[in-house]
Amino acid sequence: MKIRYKNSKNIIDYLVMGICYFKNNKKPYYLIEEENKIKWVSEIYIDIEKSKMPFNWSISLGNNSKYDFLCGYYELCNLPKHFEGIILGNKKDLEIFKKRKKELELWLEKLDYYNKEITFEKILSKIKLK
């Protein structure tokens, strides 16, 4: 998923690495990396650019003191220490984040390629009606 984030300086597209509904909050927050800082941004400041979600994302529901719902890459949803570690800047957690981000970028690049190459419009334009 890609979002367009409206910060105080610019409007920039970001890759979303997770979606979270924090406790006592009815609005989603999106995990992005901005200027080498990983942070959660509120939906108030974003527009969704591309809404495709990776098939291998995990979901974590309840039984957590910080959030009611979390969706994202495996380590984010299944390793509570990683959830904390990326915001705290732990080296190992940042390496995992970067690795998953690179995988997601590659996946989106391939998805965009195939979506452009194979469309119903192109297929139908080649079919001649008799």
N, C-alpha and C positions, 0 to 999 in steps of 0.2 A: 504494500500500500504506500502511496506517496501522498504527501500533504503539502499544501502551500501555507507556510507559516508567516504571519504578519507581525514581525517584531518591530521595535521602535525605529530600526534603521532601514530595513528593506523588506521586500516580499520575496521569499526564497522557497524553492521546492526541497523537501526533505523526505528521506526514506523512513517509514515508521517501523520500529523494531518491536513495539509492544503497545497494547491498549489496556488501560486500567481504570476501573471504577474504585477509587479509594473509599474507605469507610466514611459514612455520613456525607457522601458526595454523589449527586445524581447525574453528574456530567462526566464524560470520558476524558481521560488524559492520554496523550500519545507520547511514546518514548522516541526521542530523536537525538541525533548528535549534531550540535551546532558549534562551530569553531572549536572542535576537539573537546567539547564538553557534552556529556550525556545528561539529558534532563527530560522531565515530564512537562509537556505543555498542554494547556487547557484547550478544549474544543472551541472556546470563545475566539481564539486567535488563529484558527486554521480554516482552510477550505480543503476538502478532499479532492485530490487531483486524479488519482487512480485508485480504485477500490478493490483491486484483486488481492486476496490474502493467500499466502503460501499454504500448500497442502499439508506441510509438515509442522505447522504451528501447534502449540499445546494450549490448553485452557486450564486455569486453576480457579475453582469456585470455593468461597467460604473457608472456614477453619483457618483464618488468618487475621491477625490483629490490625493489619495495614489496609487490606482491600477486600472487597466483596467479589470482584471479578478481575481476572488477569488473563490476557491472551498474548502470546508471543512465541519466540523461539524456545526450544526445549529447556535450556538452563534457566532462563528467566522465570518460567512457570513452575519448574520442578526443584530448583535449588534455592531455598530462601536466602542463603548466604550470598548467592550471586545477585539476587534482587537488590540487596543492600550494597554489595560490593561495587557494582557499576557506578552508583551515585557517589560512593565514598572514594572512588578512584583507585581501587585495588588493582594492582598490575595484572594478576591472573584473570580477574573478571573482565578487565578492559580488553585483554587479548581474546577472550572468548567472544565478547561483544563484537569486536572488529572482524573476527573470523565469520561469525554469523551474518554480519552486515555484508561482507564481501560475497558470501554465498547467496544472499537475498538479491544483491545487485545483479549477479550473474543470472539468477533465475528470472528476474524481471526483464533483463536484456533478451534472453532467449524467448520469453513469452511475447514480448513486443515484436520480435522478429517473426515469429509464427503467426501472430495476429495480423501483421501487415501482409504477409505472403499469402495467407489462405483466408479469403473472406467470401461470403455468399455473393456479394456484388460481383467479384471477379469471376467466380464460378458461373453465375447466371449470365454474365455478359458473354461467355464463351459458348453457351448453349443456344443453338439456332432453332427457333420455332418454325415449324413447317406449316 
